[in-house]
Amino acid sequence: MSEGATRHGRELAQQGFTVDQVVHEYGDLCQSITELALERNVPFETKDFHTLNRCLDDAIADAVTEFICQRDFISEDEHADASNLRLGAFAHELRNLLYSSTLTLAAIQGGIVGMGGSTGAVLNRSLVGMGKLIDRSLSEVRIKAGLPAQHRVFSVSDFIDEIRLSASLEAQVEKIPFAVSPVDPSLVVYADRDLLSAAVGNLLQNAFKFTEPHTAVRLSAYSVGDRVLIEVEDHCGGLLPSEAETMFLPFTQGGVNKTGLGLGLSISRRSVELNKGTLCVRDVPGSGCVFTIDLPRYSLAASAGASRGLE
């Protein structure tokens, strides 16, 4: 009986059943045996019923034990497959960028070509791509590890200036017009600056990737009441009806350009949520889309008043 119950638990786990269903199957078996005995007028005394229940209890224990072991094995295998997929994609993309950089640098060192022109652009593009890939992966590792956010108060204007400097290089490499709207110097947020920087950086990378040739990408930040909105606008041509709901899922890639891992937007949303904000996308039909990070606005005056009240 023990061997049969163990085999039964293993089979149910492999078929995707739940532990509740495993237990209920033995309850159904007990009821079926009892009803069959009554239908056939077979004597079924109290001691016989207790013996049946004791045997079924032992069978349930064996089946559930094996079921849990098999479920853990299946979960570990699925986790390993997902990790291998991410690592394999990361290594493949990083290898391609490194190979391109190595070939370009070898040509420059050999005196075949100079740093200027298309050769220098290839090297710049490869180095910028490796930087983006590493930054994105570090953000994912930090989020997956559940490390606590390091919140602090900082100026939104200074933050946008910092983003503008790094994004401008990528815009130059991709030959995409990049505009940054003026930001009110009084805007302040209380957030994890590194996570927020990764979120905005991923949104800009996505915009540079999908905006149509000779169209601009715009970065802006402004306040609406007690909220601070950071927006990235592109001219990708607009979204399909289903894309707005699925584009934030991991390993999801829309559009023609399938380079990358499809993780940028999902990492951005999680990074924003860890800063007590939201990330959404708005379709501009026939033009493009606008990604909006919505964060609580930090009030220096309110904070100072609260501090005085505690004194």
LOKOL-288527 format. One record per atom (N, C-alpha, C, O): residue in one letter; x, y, z. Coordinates in steps of 0.1 Angstrom, whole numbers, padded with zeros to 4 digits, always signed. Each point is the difference from the previous one (the first is absolute). Example, Ala and Ser with C-alpha at 12.3 -4.5 7.8 and 13.67 -1.06 7.14 Angstrom:
% LOKOL-288527
A+0132-0057+0078A-0009+0012+0000A+0009+0012+0000A+0010+0000+0007S-0014+0011-0014S+0009+0011+0000S-0008+0011+0008S+0005+0011+0001
% end
This chain:
% LOKOL-288527
M+0008-0012+0000M-0008+0012+0000M+0009+0013+0000M-0003+0009-0007S+0014-0010+0015S+0008+0012+0001S+0007+0003-0014S+0001+0011-0004E+0003-0022-0003E+0006+0002-0013E-0010+0006-0010E+0003+0009-0008G-0015-0014+0009G-0011+0005-0009G-0003+0014+0002G-0002+0008-0009A+0001-0004+0022A-0004+0014+0004A+0012+0009-0004A-0003+0011-0005T+0015-0015+0007T+0011+0008-0004T+0000+0003-0015T+0002+0011-0005R-0004-0022-0003R-0001+0001-0015R-0011+0009-0004R+0001+0008-0009H-0012-0009+0016H-0012+0008-0003H+0003+0015+0003H-0004+0008-0009G+0010-0005+0020G+0004+0014+0003G+0009+0006-0010G-0001+0011-0004R+0011-0020-0001R+0010+0005-0010R-0008+0003-0013R+0003+0010-0007E-0012-0019+0003E-0007+0002-0013E-0009+0013+0000E-0001+0007-0009L-0006-0005+0021L-0008+0012+0001L+0008+0013-0001L-0004+0010-0006A+0016-0010+0012A+0008+0012+0000A+0005+0002-0014A+0000+0012-0005Q+0003-0022-0003Q+0005+0002-0014Q-0011+0004-0009Q+0002+0007-0010Q-0015-0010+0014Q-0011+0004-0008Q-0006+0014+0004Q-0009+0004-0007G+0015+0002+0017G-0003+0014+0003G-0012+0001+0010G-0006+0011+0001F+0003-0022+0006F-0011+0001+0010F+0005+0008+0013F+0012+0002+0001T-0021+0002+0007T+0003+0007+0013T+0000-0010+0011T-0006-0011-0001V+0012+0015+0012V+0000-0009+0012V-0014-0002+0005V-0003-0011+0006D-0006+0021-0007D-0014-0002+0004D-0007-0011-0008D-0007-0009+0006Q+0010+0008-0019Q-0006-0010-0008Q+0006-0014+0003Q-0008-0010-0001V+0020+0009+0005V+0006-0012+0005V-0008-0006+0012V-0004-0012+0000V+0002+0021+0010V-0006-0005+0012V-0015-0003-0003V-0005-0010+0005H-0002+0018-0013H-0014-0002-0003H-0002-0013-0008H-0010-0006+0002E+0020+0002-0010E-0002-0013-0007E-0001-0011+0010E-0008-0010-0003Y+0016+0010+0014Y-0001-0011+0010Y-0013+0001+0008Y-0006-0011+0004G+0001+0023-0002G-0013+0001+0006G-0011-0006-0009G-0010-0006+0005D+0011+0009-0018D-0010-0006-0009D+0001-0015-0001D-0010-0007-0001L+0023+0002+0003L+0002-0015+0000L-0007-0006+0012L-0006-0011-0001C+0007+0017+0012C-0006-0005+0013C-0015+0000-0002C-0007-0010+0004Q+0001+0020-0009Q-0015+0001-0002Q-0004-0010-0010Q-0011-0007+0002S+0019+0004-0013S-0004-0009-0010S+0000-0015+0005S-0009-0008-0002I+0019+0005+0011I+0001-0013+0006I-0012-0002+0009I-0006-0011+0000T+0003+0021+0008T-0012-0001+0009T-0013-0002-0007T-0008-0009+0004E+0006+0017-0015E-0013-0002-0007E+0000-0013-0007E-0011-0006-0001L+0022+0001-0004L+0000-0013-0007L-0004-0011+0009L-0007-0010-0003A+0013+0011+0015A-0003-0011+0010A-0015+0000+0004A-0006-0011+0001L+0000+0023+0000L-0015+0001+0003L-0008-0006-0012L-0010-0007+0002E+0014+0011-0014E-0008-0005-0012E+0000-0015-0001E-0009-0006-0004R+0020+0000+0008R+0002-0015-0002R-0003-0007+0013R+0002-0012+0002N-0007+0019+0008N-0004-0006+0013N+0012-0008+0006N-0002-0010+0007V+0014+0016-0008V+0011-0006+0006V+0002+0006+0014V-0001+0012+0002P+0002-0021+0008P+0001+0005+0014P+0012+0010+0001P+0011-0003-0004F-0013+0014+0010F+0010+0011+0002F-0001+0005+0014F-0006+0010+0002E+0013-0017+0007E-0001+0004+0014E+0008+0012+0003E+0008+0005-0008T-0009+0001+0020T+0007+0012+0004T+0015-0003+0000T+0007+0009-0004K-0003-0020+0009K+0015-0003+0000K+0005+0000-0015K+0012+0004-0002D-0020-0010-0007D+0004+0000-0014D+0002+0014-0005D+0009+0003-0008F-0018+0006+0011F+0000+0014-0004F+0012+0007+0005F+0007+0008-0007H-0004-0011+0020H+0012+0006+0006H+0013-0005-0006H+0009+0008-0003T-0009-0021-0001T+0012-0005-0007T+0002+0006-0013T+0011+0004-0004L-0022-0002-0004L+0000+0006-0013L+0006+0014+0001L+0008+0004-0008N-0013+0004+0018N+0004+0014+0002N+0015+0001+0003N+0007+0009-0004R-0003-0019+0013R+0014+0000+0004R+0009-0003-0012R+0011+0007-0002C-0015-0016-0007C+0008-0003-0012C+0000+0012-0009C+0010+0003-0006L-0022+0003+0004L+0000+0012-0009L+0008+0012+0006L+0006+0007-0008D-0006-0006+0021D+0008+0011+0006D+0015-0002-0003D+0007+0009-0004D-0003-0022+0005D+0014-0003-0003D+0003+0002-0015D+0011+0005-0004A-0021-0008-0005A+0002+0002-0014A+0001+0015-0004A+0008+0004-0008I-0017+0004+0015I+0000+0014-0002I+0014+0006+0004I+0005+0008-0008A+0000-0013+0019A+0013+0005+0005A+0011-0003-0011A+0008+0009-0003D-0008-0021-0002D+0010-0004-0009D-0001+0008-0014D+0009+0004-0005A-0022-0003+0001A-0003+0007-0013A+0004+0015+0001A+0006+0005-0009V-0010+0001+0020V+0003+0014+0002V+0015+0003+0001V+0005+0010-0006T+0002-0019+0013T+0014+0002+0002T+0007-0001-0014T+0009+0009-0003E-0012-0019-0005E+0006-0001-0013E-0005+0012-0009E+0008+0005-0008F-0020-0001+0009F-0005+0011-0008F+0008+0013+0003F+0004+0006-0010I-0002-0003+0023I+0008+0012+0003I+0014-0001-0005I+0006+0010-0005C+0000-0022+0006C+0014-0001-0005C+0000+0002-0015C+0009+0007-0005Q-0018-0013-0002Q+0000+0001-0015Q-0003+0015-0004Q+0006+0005-0009R-0015+0002+0017R-0003+0013-0003R+0012+0009+0002R+0002+0010-0008D+0006-0012+0018D+0012+0007+0003D+0010-0002-0012D+0006+0010-0004F-0005-0022+0000F+0009-0003-0011F-0004+0007-0013F+0008+0006-0007I-0021-0006+0004I-0005+0007-0012I+0002+0015+0001I+0004+0006-0010S-0007-0001+0022S+0002+0015+0002S+0015+0004-0002S+0003+0010-0006E+0006-0019+0012E+0014+0003-0002E+0004-0001-0014E+0008+0009-0005D-0013-0018-0003D+0003-0002-0014D-0005+0012-0008D+0007+0005-0008E-0019+0000+0011E-0005+0011-0007E+0007+0013+0003E+0003+0008-0009H+0001-0007+0022H+0008+0012+0004H+0014+0000-0007H+0005+0010-0005A+0001-0022+0004A+0013-0002-0006A-0001+0003-0015A+0009+0007-0006D-0020-0012-0001D-0002+0003-0014D-0001+0015-0002D+0005+0006-0010A-0013+0001+0018A-0002+0014-0002A+0013+0008+0003A+0003+0009-0008S+0005-0013+0018S+0013+0006+0002S+0010-0002-0011S+0007+0009-0004N-0007-0021-0001N+0009-0003-0012N-0004+0008-0012N+0008+0004-0008L-0021-0002+0006L-0005+0007-0011L+0005+0015+0001L+0005+0005-0010R-0007+0001+0022R+0005+0014+0002R+0015+0001-0002R+0005+0009-0007L+0002-0018+0014L+0015+0000-0001L+0005-0002-0014L+0009+0006-0005G-0016-0016-0002G+0004-0002-0014G-0002+0011-0009G+0009+0004-0008A-0020+0003+0009A-0003+0012-0008A+0009+0011+0003A+0005+0007-0008F-0002-0005+0021F+0009+0011+0005F+0014-0003-0006F+0006+0009-0006A-0001-0021+0007A+0013-0003-0004A+0001+0001-0016A+0010+0005-0005H-0020-0009-0002H+0000+0001-0014H+0000+0015-0005H+0008+0003-0008E-0016+0005+0015E+0000+0014-0004E+0013+0007+0003E+0005+0008-0008L+0000-0011+0020L+0012+0006+0005L+0012-0004-0009L+0009+0008-0004R-0009-0021+0000R+0011-0005-0009R+0000+0007-0014R+0010+0003-0005N-0022-0001+0000N-0001+0007-0013N+0005+0014+0001N+0008+0004-0009L-0011+0003+0020L+0005+0014+0001L+0015+0000+0002L+0007+0009-0005L-0002-0018+0013L+0014-0001+0003L+0008-0003-0013L+0010+0005-0002Y-0016-0015-0006Y+0007-0004-0012Y+0001+0012-0010Y+0010+0002-0006S-0021+0006+0005S+0000+0011-0008S+0010+0011+0004S+0007+0005-0008S-0006-0003+0021S+0010+0009+0006S+0014-0004-0003S+0008+0008-0003T-0006-0021+0005T+0014-0005-0002T+0005+0001-0014T+0011+0004-0003L-0020-0007-0006L+0003+0001-0015L+0003+0015-0003L+0010+0002-0007T-0018+0007+0011T+0002+0014-0003T+0013+0005+0006T+0007+0007-0006L-0005-0010+0019L+0012+0004+0006L+0013-0005-0007L+0010+0007-0001A-0011-0020-0003A+0012-0006-0007A+0002+0007-0013A+0012+0003-0004A-0022+0001-0003A+0001+0008-0013A+0007+0013+0003A+0008+0005-0008I-0013+0002+0019I+0006+0013+0003I+0015-0001+0004I+0008+0008-0004Q-0005-0018+0013Q+0014-0002+0004Q+0009-0004-0011Q+0012+0003+0000G-0018-0010-0010G+0009-0005-0012G+0002+0011-0010G+0007-0001-0010G-0013+0013+0013G+0002+0011-0010G-0008-0001-0012G+0001+0008-0010I-0011-0017+0009I-0008-0002-0012I-0010+0011-0001I-0002+0005-0011V-0004-0001+0022V-0009+0011+0000V+0003+0009+0012V+0007-0003+0009G-0013+0015-0009G+0001+0009+0011G-0012-0001+0010G-0009-0007-0002M+0010+0016+0012M-0011+0000+0010M-0012+0007-0005M-0011-0003+0005G+0012+0011-0014G-0011+0008-0005G-0009-0008-0010G+0004-0012-0003G-0015+0018-0001G-0008-0007-0010G-0008-0012+0005G-0003+0000+0012S+0000-0008-0021S-0009-0012+0003S+0006-0010+0010S-0006-0006+0008T+0019+0005-0009T+0007-0010+0009T-0001+0005+0015T-0003-0008+0008G+0006+0021-0006G-0002+0005+0014G-0014-0001+0005G-0002-0003+0011A-0008+0004-0020A-0014-0001+0003A-0003-0014+0004A-0008-0002+0010V+0014-0008-0017V-0003-0014+0004V+0006-0003+0014V-0007-0007+0008L+0019+0012-0005L+0006-0002+0013L-0009+0006+0011L-0003-0006+0010N-0001+0019-0013N-0008+0007+0010N-0013-0008+0002N-0005-0001+0012R-0002-0003-0022R-0012-0007+0001R+0001-0013+0008R-0008-0004+0008S+0019-0003-0010S+0002-0013+0007S+0003+0003+0015S-0005-0007+0008L+0013+0017-0005L+0003+0003+0014L-0013+0005+0007L-0002-0004+0011V-0005+0012-0018V-0013+0005+0006V-0009-0012+0003V-0007+0000+0010G+0006-0009-0020G-0009-0012+0001G+0004-0008+0012G-0008-0005+0007M+0021+0003-0005M+0005-0008+0011M-0003+0006+0013M-0004-0006+0010G+0005+0020-0009G-0004+0007+0012G-0014-0002+0003G-0004-0002+0012K-0005+0004-0022K-0014-0002+0002K-0004-0014+0005K-0008-0002+0009L+0014-0008-0015L-0002-0014+0003L+0004-0003+0015L-0008-0006+0007I+0019+0011-0003I+0005-0002+0014I-0009+0007+0010I-0004-0005+0010D+0001+0018-0013D-0008+0008+0009D-0014-0007+0002D-0005-0001+0011R-0001-0004-0022R-0013-0006+0000R+0001-0013+0009R-0009-0003+0007S+0019-0005-0009S+0002-0012+0007S+0002+0002+0015S-0005-0008+0008L+0013+0018-0005L+0002+0003+0014L-0013+0004+0007L-0003-0003+0012S-0006+0011-0019S-0013+0004+0005S-0008-0013+0003S-0007-0001+0010E+0007-0008-0020E-0008-0012+0002E+0005-0008+0012E-0008-0005+0007V+0021+0004-0006V+0006-0008+0011V-0005+0006+0014V-0003-0007+0009R+0004+0020-0009R-0003+0007+0013R-0015-0002+0003R-0004-0002+0012I-0005+0003-0022I-0014-0002+0002I-0003-0014+0004I-0007-0003+0010K+0013-0007-0017K-0003-0014+0003K+0005-0004+0014K-0006-0008+0006A+0018+0014-0002A+0005-0003+0013A-0008+0006+0012A+0002-0003+0011G-0011+0012-0015G-0009+0006+0010G+0008+0010+0009G-0004+0002+0012L+0014+0004-0017L+0008+0009+0008L-0009+0012+0003L-0007+0005-0009P+0008+0001+0021P-0008+0011+0004P+0003+0013-0008P+0012+0002-0003A-0022+0006-0001A+0003+0012-0007A+0007+0010+0009A-0003+0001+0012Q+0012+0007-0018Q+0008+0010+0008Q-0006+0013-0003Q+0005+0008-0009H-0016-0004+0016H-0007+0012-0003H+0008+0012+0006H+0005+0000+0011R-0006+0011-0019R+0006+0013+0005R-0007+0011-0008R-0005-0002-0011V+0007+0014+0016V-0006+0012-0006V+0010+0005-0011V+0012+0001+0003F-0017+0002-0015F+0008+0006-0010F-0008+0008-0009F-0012-0001-0002S+0019+0010-0005S-0006+0010-0009S-0003-0007-0014S+0008-0007-0005V-0021+0008+0001V-0003-0006-0013V+0007+0007-0012V+0004-0007-0009S-0002+0020+0010S+0008+0007-0010S+0014-0005-0002S+0005-0003-0011D+0002+0001+0023D+0013-0006-0001D+0000-0014-0005D+0009-0004-0008F-0019-0004+0012F-0001-0013-0005F-0002-0001-0015F+0007-0008-0007I-0015+0016+0002I-0003+0001-0015I+0013+0004-0007I+0003-0005-0011D+0004+0015+0016D+0013+0004-0006D+0010-0012-0001D+0007-0001-0010E-0007-0007+0021E+0009-0011+0000E-0004-0010-0011E+0008-0006-0007I-0021+0003+0006I-0005-0009-0010I+0003+0005-0014I+0003-0007-0009R-0005+0020+0007R+0002+0007-0013R+0014-0002-0005R+0002-0003-0012L+0008+0004+0021L+0014-0002-0004L+0003-0014-0006L+0006-0001-0010S-0011-0009+0017S+0003-0014-0004S-0009-0003-0012S+0005-0007-0009A-0017+0011+0008A-0009-0003-0011A+0004+0007-0013A-0002-0005-0011S+0008+0017+0013S+0004+0008-0012S+0011-0008-0008S+0000+0001-0013L+0009-0008+0020L+0010-0008-0007L-0007-0011-0009L+0004-0002-0012E-0013-0005+0018E-0007-0010-0008E-0008+0006-0011E+0000-0006-0011A-0006+0017+0013A-0008+0007-0011A+0010+0004-0012A-0004-0002-0011Q+0016+0006+0015Q+0010+0004-0011Q+0004-0013-0007Q+0001+0001-0013V+0001-0012+0020V+0004-0012-0007V-0010-0005-0009V+0002-0005-0011E-0015+0006+0015E-0011-0005-0008E-0005+0010-0010E-0009-0003-0008K+0015+0015+0009K-0005+0011-0009K-0015+0003+0001K-0007+0002-0010I+0003+0000+0023I-0014+0003+0003I-0001+0013+0007I+0007+0002+0010P-0015+0007-0015P-0002+0013+0007P-0005-0003+0015P-0010-0007+0001F+0016+0014+0008F-0004-0002+0014F-0002+0013+0007F+0009+0009+0000A-0021-0007+0006A-0003+0013+0006A-0004-0002+0015A-0007-0010+0003V+0011+0019+0005V-0003-0001+0014V-0007+0014+0004V+0006+0010-0002S-0018-0011+0007S-0008+0012+0004S+0006+0006+0013S+0005-0008+0009P-0006+0021-0007P+0005+0006+0013P-0008-0005+0011P-0012-0003-0001V+0019+0001+0013V-0007-0006+0012V+0000+0011+0011V+0010+0007+0002D-0021-0006+0005D-0001+0009+0011D+0010-0004+0011D+0000-0011+0005P+0010+0020-0002P+0010-0003+0010P-0005-0003+0014P+0007-0006+0008S-0020+0009-0005S-0005-0002+0013S-0006-0015+0002S-0003-0004+0011L+0002-0003-0022L-0005-0014+0001L+0010-0009+0007L+0012-0001-0003V-0018-0006+0013V+0009-0009+0008V-0008-0013+0002V-0012+0000+0002V+0019-0011-0002V-0006-0013+0002V+0008-0008+0011V+0012+0003+0003Y-0018-0012+0003Y+0006-0009+0010Y+0000-0014-0006Y-0010-0007+0001A+0021+0003-0006A+0001-0013-0007A+0014-0006+0000A+0009+0006+0004D-0008-0018-0009D+0012-0006-0003D+0006+0005-0013D-0006-0004-0011R+0016+0012+0011R+0004+0007-0012R+0005-0010-0010R-0002+0001-0012D+0010-0012+0016D+0005-0010-0009D-0011-0007-0008D+0001-0002-0012L-0011-0003+0020L-0011-0007-0006L-0008+0009-0010L-0004-0005-0010L+0002+0017+0014L-0008+0009-0008L+0008+0003-0013L-0005+0001-0011S+0019+0001+0013S+0008+0002-0012S+0000-0011-0010S-0001+0002-0012A+0001-0015+0018A-0001-0011-0009A-0013-0001-0007A-0001-0003-0012A-0010+0007+0019A-0013+0000-0006A-0001+0010-0012A-0005-0004-0011V+0009+0016+0013V+0000+0010-0010V+0009-0004-0011V-0003+0002-0012G+0015-0007+0015G+0010-0004-0010G-0006-0011-0009G+0002+0001-0012N-0009-0010+0018N-0006-0011-0009N-0011+0005-0009N-0001-0004-0011L-0007+0014+0016L-0010+0006-0008L+0006+0008-0012L-0005-0001-0011L+0016+0008+0014L+0006+0007-0011L+0007-0010-0010L-0001+0003-0012Q+0007-0013+0017Q+0005-0010-0009Q-0011-0006-0009Q+0002-0002-0012N-0013-0001+0018N-0011-0005-0008N-0005+0010-0010N-0003-0004-0012A+0003+0017+0016A-0005+0010-0010A+0010+0002-0011A-0004+0001-0012F+0017-0001+0015F+0010+0001-0011F-0001-0012-0009F+0003+0001-0012K-0006-0013+0017K-0001-0012-0008K-0011+0000-0010K+0001-0005-0011F-0013+0010+0016F-0012-0001-0008F-0005+0012-0007F-0009+0000-0009T+0014+0012+0012T-0004+0012-0007T+0003-0001-0014T+0011-0005-0004E-0019+0011-0005E+0003-0002-0014E+0011+0010-0004E+0003+0010+0006P+0004-0014-0017P+0011+0008-0005P-0003+0015-0001P-0011+0004-0005H+0020+0005+0009H-0001+0014-0001H-0011+0006+0009H-0005+0011-0003T+0001-0018+0013T-0010+0005+0009T+0007+0001+0014T+0009-0007+0003A-0015+0016+0005A+0006+0004+0013A-0005-0009+0011A-0011-0005+0000V+0019+0004+0011V-0003-0005+0013V+0000+0011+0010V+0010+0008+0000R-0020-0006+0008R+0000+0011+0010R-0001-0006+0014R-0008-0009+0003L+0015+0016+0006L+0000-0003+0014L-0005+0012+0007L+0005+0011-0002S-0015-0013+0011S-0005+0012+0008S-0004-0004+0014S-0002-0012+0003A+0002+0022+0006A-0004-0003+0014A-0008+0013+0004A+0005+0011-0001Y-0016-0014+0008Y-0008+0011+0005Y-0009-0005+0011Y-0001-0012+0002S-0006+0022+0004S-0009-0004+0012S-0014+0002-0004S-0004+0009-0008V-0005-0018+0014V-0014+0002-0001V-0005-0002+0014V-0001-0012+0005G-0003+0023+0002G-0004-0002+0014G+0011-0005+0009G+0011+0006+0000D-0013-0016+0007D+0010-0006+0009D+0008-0012-0007D+0005-0008+0007R-0006+0008-0020R+0007-0011-0008R+0011+0006-0009R-0001+0011-0005V+0012-0019+0003V+0010+0004-0010V-0001-0010-0011V+0001-0012+0002L-0002+0017-0014L-0001-0009-0012L+0013+0002-0008L+0004+0011-0004I+0002-0022+0001I+0012-0001-0009I-0005-0007-0013I-0004-0012+0001E+0005+0018-0012E-0005-0006-0013E+0011-0001-0010E+0009+0008-0002V-0010-0019-0006V+0008-0003-0011V-0009-0002-0012V-0008-0009+0000E+0010+0018-0010E-0009-0001-0012E+0008-0004-0012E+0011+0006-0002D-0016-0015-0006D+0006-0004-0012D-0010+0002-0012D-0011+0004+0002H+0016-0008-0014H-0008+0001-0012H+0001-0014-0007H+0005-0001-0011C-0010-0009+0018C+0001-0014-0005C-0011-0003-0010C+0000-0011-0006G-0010+0020+0005G-0011-0002-0009G-0012-0005+0007G-0011-0001-0006G+0011-0001+0019G-0011-0004+0008G+0000-0014+0003G+0009-0008-0004L-0018+0004+0013L+0000-0014+0005L-0012-0008-0005L-0011+0006-0003L+0013-0019+0002L-0012-0009-0003L-0008-0001+0012L+0004+0002+0011P-0017-0005-0013P-0009-0001+0012P+0004-0008+0011P-0002+0003+0012S+0009-0015-0014S+0004-0009+0010S+0014+0004+0006S+0003-0005+0011E+0005+0013-0017E+0013+0002+0004E+0001+0008+0013E+0009-0003+0008A-0018+0012-0005A+0001+0008+0012A-0002-0009+0013A+0006+0003+0010E-0013-0014-0011E-0002-0009+0011E+0012-0010+0002E+0002-0005+0011T+0004+0001-0022T+0010-0011+0000T+0015+0005+0000T+0009-0008+0003M-0007+0021-0007M+0014+0004-0002M+0008+0001+0013M+0012+0000-0001F-0018+0000+0013F+0007+0000+0012F+0003-0014+0006F+0006-0001+0010L-0010-0009-0017L+0003-0014+0004L+0014-0003-0003L+0005+0004-0011P+0002-0012+0019P+0014-0004-0003P+0001-0008-0013P-0009-0007-0004F+0020+0009-0004F+0003-0006-0012F-0010+0002-0011F-0003-0008-0009T-0004+0020+0010T-0010+0004-0010T+0007+0011-0009T+0005+0010+0005Q-0006-0013-0018Q+0006+0010-0009Q-0010+0003-0011Q-0005-0009-0007G+0002+0022+0005G-0009+0004-0011G+0008+0006-0011G+0013+0002+0001G-0019+0002-0012G+0006+0006-0011G+0009-0009-0008G+0001-0012+0002V+0006+0017-0012V+0009-0008-0009V+0013-0003+0007V+0006-0011-0002N+0000+0021+0009N+0013-0002+0006N-0001-0009+0012N-0006+0003+0010K+0012-0015-0011K-0001-0010+0010K+0013-0001+0008K+0002-0010+0007T+0008+0019-0008T+0012+0000+0007T-0003+0002+0015T-0010+0006+0004G+0018-0011+0005G-0002+0001+0014G-0007-0012+0006G-0003-0009-0007L+0001+0010+0020L-0006-0012+0007L-0015+0002+0003L-0007-0010+0004G+0001+0022-0007G-0014+0002+0003G-0003+0001+0015G-0011-0003+0004L+0021+0008+0003L-0001+0001+0015L-0001+0015+0004L-0004+0003+0011G+0008+0006-0020G+0001+0014+0004G-0012+0006+0007G+0001+0007+0010L-0013-0009-0017L-0012+0007+0005L-0005-0007+0013L-0005+0007+0009S+0007-0020-0008S-0004-0007+0013S+0008+0005+0011S-0004+0002+0012I+0018+0000-0014I+0009+0005+0010I-0004+0014+0004I+0000+0004+0012S-0003+0004-0022S-0004+0014+0003S-0012+0001+0009S+0000+0007+0009R-0010-0015-0013R-0013+0000+0008R+0003-0004+0015R-0005+0006+0009R+0013-0017-0007R+0003-0004+0013R+0008+0010+0008R-0002+0002+0012S+0011+0004-0019S+0009+0011+0006S-0009+0011+0005S+0002+0006+0011V-0011-0002-0019V-0009+0011+0003V-0009-0004+0012V-0002+0008+0009E-0003-0020-0009E-0009-0004+0011E+0007-0001+0013E-0006+0003+0010L+0019-0006-0010L+0008+0000+0012L+0002+0014+0005L+0004+0002+0012N-0006+0008-0020N+0000+0014+0004N-0014+0006+0003N-0002+0012+0000K-0008-0022+0002K-0013+0004+0003K-0007+0008-0011K-0008+0009+0003G+0012-0012-0015G-0006+0007-0011G-0006-0010-0010G-0001-0012+0003T-0004+0017-0014T-0006-0008-0011T+0006+0003-0013T+0005+0011-0002L-0005-0020-0007L+0005+0002-0014L-0011-0005-0009L-0005-0011+0001C+0001+0020-0011C-0010-0003-0009C+0004+0005-0014C+0009+0008-0001V-0016-0012-0009V+0003+0004-0014V-0013+0006-0006V-0011-0006+0002R+0012+0016-0009R-0012+0006-0007R+0003+0001-0015R+0010+0005-0005D-0019-0011-0003D+0001+0000-0014D-0004+0013-0006D-0010+0006+0003V+0018-0001-0013V-0003+0012-0008V-0002-0005-0014V+0010-0002-0007P-0022-0002+0003P-0003-0006-0013P+0007+0007-0011P-0001+0012-0002G+0007-0020-0006G+0007+0005-0012G+0013+0007+0002G+0006+0005-0009S-0002-0003+0022S+0012+0008+0003S+0010-0009+0008S+0010-0003-0005G-0014-0001+0017G+0009-0007+0008G-0007-0003+0014G-0012-0003+0000C+0020+0002+0010C-0005-0002+0013C+0008+0008+0011C+0011+0004-0003V-0017-0003+0014V+0005+0008+0011V+0001-0009+0013V-0011-0005+0004F+0022+0002+0001F+0002-0007+0012F+0001+0010+0012F+0007+0009-0001T-0015-0012+0011T-0001+0010+0011T+0003-0007+0013T-0007-0010+0004I+0017+0015+0003I+0003-0004+0014I-0007+0010+0010I+0003+0012-0001D-0011-0017+0009D-0008+0008+0009D+0005-0002+0015D-0002-0011+0005L+0008+0021+0001L+0006-0001+0013L-0006+0010+0010L-0005+0011-0004P+0005-0014+0017P-0005+0010+0010P+0010+0012+0000P+0012-0002+0000R-0018+0014+0000R+0009+0012+0001R+0004+0002+0015R-0009+0000+0009Y+0022+0002-0007Y+0005+0002+0014Y-0001+0015+0003Y+0005+0008-0007S-0011-0006+0019S-0002+0014+0004S+0010+0003+0011S-0001-0005+0011L+0011+0014-0014L+0010+0004+0010L-0007+0007+0011L+0004-0002+0012A-0014+0011-0015A-0007+0008+0010A-0008-0010+0010A+0001+0002+0012A-0008-0011-0018A-0008-0009+0008A+0009-0009+0009A-0003-0002+0012S+0015-0002-0018S+0009-0008+0008S+0006+0008+0011S+0002-0006+0011A+0002+0019-0013A+0005+0008+0011A-0010+0002+0010A+0003+0000+0012G-0016+0002-0015G-0010+0002+0009G-0002-0012+0009G-0002+0001+0012A+0002-0013-0018A-0001-0012+0007A+0011-0002+0010A-0002-0005+0012S+0014+0009-0016S+0012-0002+0009S-0002+0009+0011S+0004-0004+0012R-0008+0017-0013R-0002+0009+0011R-0011-0005+0010R+0001+0002+0012G-0011-0009-0018G-0010-0005+0009G+0004-0011+0009G-0006-0002+0010L+0017-0005-0014L+0006-0010+0008L+0009+0005+0011L+0004-0008+0009E+0000+0020-0010E+0010+0005+0009E-0006+0003+0014E+0006+0004+0009
% end
